[in-house]
Amino acid sequence: MTGPTRRGTVELRPGYTVLDATGTPVDRAEDVEFTLDGGFAHLRLPGTTTVQTVSAPALHRLTHPA
């Protein structure tokens, strides 16, 4: 992941999922480390060592502390 990293909650639109630490597909996750780059969100979910990339249209909401 490059660029400024933030930590927050990710919610995906219906039909889109990422894998949590147990390998379960989820459409919402908290305490996610993320960056935004060129129309994509790069996500590292808690307990994982991989970065998952989703396109901007897959995102419903990203929230993080100010």
Secondary structure as GFF3:
##gff-version 3
##sequence-region A 1 66
A	DSSP	beta_strand	6	12	.	.	.	ID=ss1
A	DSSP	beta_strand	18	19	.	.	.	ID=ss2
A	DSSP	beta_strand	25	26	.	.	.	ID=ss3
A	DSSP	beta_strand	28	37	.	.	.	ID=ss4
A	DSSP	beta_strand	40	44	.	.	.	ID=ss5
A	DSSP	beta_strand	52	55	.	.	.	ID=ss6
A	DSSP	three_ten_helix	56	58	.	.	.	ID=ss7
A	DSSP	beta_strand	59	63	.	.	.	ID=ss8
###
